[in-house]
Amino acid sequence: MKSQQSTQTMKPATAAKKLGVYLPATPASFQEGVVSRADLNELQANPPEWLRELRSNGPHPRPVVAAKLGVSIAGLARGGVTEALTTEQIEALKQEQPEWLEKERATQAEVRKEAARIKNLKQEKESGAERG
């Protein structure tokens, strides 16, 4: 007997997240269907015009906005940014440098520095344990 392999599919929201795009800005055909693993791979390898446009100009989902601004998603919320932003809006924020953005960037830099310190400490302990 030959077992039949089922096609792995995902909801459009999951696919949009994996593609790094804002679901409400995608075409209706994308939002209303299901996306197979093969479809997702094809979209990543050969993005259609709508996907290239969304990635380039937005609107971008909050994780992408946060990354482009160099802050956390929670930092966006503290700054009052709860909606998707376009690339133009993100650039405008970078130019304006509001106080909340400066503060959140500093916070994020501290978080990264602390994470690096902990990682180095862990590596030192591991290498010390190997020698000992």
Secondary structure, DSSP 8 states (H G I E B T S, - for coil): --------EE-HHHHHHHHT--GGGS-HHHHHS-EEHHHHHHHHHS--HHHHHHHHH--B-HHHHHHHHTS-HHHHHHTT--S-B-HHHHHHHHHH--HHHHHHHHHHHHHHHHHHHHHHHHHHHHHHHHH-
